[in-house]
Structures are given as structure tokens and as C-alpha cells.
Amino acid sequence: MIRPVILQDTTKEEWNDIRKKLHRKILKALGNSPVEMTSCKTDFEEIGRYTNYGLTHIVISYHVYDNFRCNGVMVLPENFDETKTYPAVVTIHGTNARGKYSLMDLENRPERAYAIELAKR
């Protein structure tokens, strides 16, 4: 049983205010972008794939800026059909030792396993 980390009673009408609050908190923590982002390279490269909690996890490498690349993980919903369109959520992970993997760890970080919960939904 996955314990919800996203409030079940949040209404669609509340999301606009929630987004504004989150945006302010992100800007306060990270600051403004030094350069306006007008375009984005979309050179994603799959560098690995595994299954955990019954979900496919795809490890990707992607361009950030100049010659700098980062890795991320896409968690696909159960019975993923690549001919369909799905909503996507991008999460900024914390800076603990496990980084992005904390968002996918039901055993050790069930209160932070956002990626697993959202893919299951």
C-alpha cells in the first residue's frame, strides 16, 4: 500500500494558489535564472532501464547548458502505452546523499516517494 504524500482533498481550484506559493519558495531558495531560457535542446539519451515497484524506470542523460549534462530518471505508469499522451511531472530533488533516488524509495523514504506515487496514480 502506497501512503499518499499528495493531499487527496486538494481541489483543482486550489492549484493556482499552490503553484504561486511554490514558485515564490523556489525563487527564494534558488534565485532567479541568470539567463532567460528561450529555447531548450532536447537531446535526451537513454542510458539505462530497470523495473522497481512494478514500474519501468528509465535513466536519461540530458543537456543542461553549454557542454554540461545531467542524469535523471523517468518513472513510467503501469501498462504504459507509448502511443498515448500522459501528463509529466518534473521534481527537483533534495541534496541528501541519495539525491533524486529519494523520490523513488518506498522502503526508506515513503513520505518522499513522489515519483512512485504519481506514476501509480
N, C-alpha and C positions, 0 to 999 in steps of 0.2 A: 504494500500500500504506500503510495507516494503522499507524503504530507504536504499540503498546499503551502507555498511560500508567497503566492499572489492572492490578495484578498478576494474571496468569492463574491462578496456583495458590492464590489466596485461597479458603478454603472457607467455606461458609455458616455453619459453627460459629464461625469466627473473627470474623464481622462484629459480634457483640455487643460484644466487647472493643475492636474497632476504633472502633465508634461511641462508646463511653465515652471513649476516648483523644481522639478528635476533639472531642467535646463539651467536655472539660476544656480543650483547646487553644483552642477558640473562646471559651469563657468567660474564659480568661486574657487573650486578645488583645482581646476586645470588651467584657468585663464582663457583669454580669447585666442583664437587661432592667429598665428603671426602672419599668415598669408591667406588671402581669400581663396577658397577652393572653387575653381571654376570648371575644372574637368578632373576626371579620375581615370587612370589607367586601369583596365580591367584584365590584367594578366594574372589570373588565378591559376595556380598549378597544384594538382592533387599530388601529395607526397606520401600519403598513407591512408589506410582504411581499416577499421575494426568494428566489432559489434560489442555493445555493452548495454545491459538492461533491456535487451531485445531491440535496441535501436542502432542504426548504422551511424557511425561517426567517421567523418571524412576530414583528415588533416590536410590543410591547404597552406600554401605559401602565397603571399600577395604583396604587390608593390605598395609601398607607403610614400616615399618621396626619394628623389634622386636615385641612387643605387641601393637604397635600403629596402629590405623586405622583412615581413613578419610572418609568423605562423599563426594559424587559428584553427578552430575545429567547428565544422558544421554538423549538427545533430539532426538527422532526418526523422520525420514522423514514421510511425509504424505503417507498413503497407504503402510506402512512398511510391508514387506513380510519376515518373518524370514527364509525362505528357500533360500533367495538371500544373496549375499555379498555386503556390502556397504563400502565406504571409511569412515574413522573415523577421527575426529579432536579432539585433546586434547588441551584445552586452560587453561592457568594459569590466574586465576582471580586476580583482584586488592585487595587491603587491605581496601577498604572502608567498611562501616557498612553492606552493603548488599552482599559483597563478590561475590561468584560465581553467585548469583542471578541477579547481574547487567548485566550479559551476556545474560539474558533471559527476559529483561524488556523493551518491546517496548514502553510502555507509558512514563516511567520516564527516560530511558536511550536509546533512539532509536539509537544513534550513537555508542552504545556499544553492541547492541543485536546480537552479532556474532552467538551465538548458534541457535537462531531462524532463522536468515538469511540463514545460511549454511544448516540447516535441510530443509528449504523451497526449497532451490536450488536442 
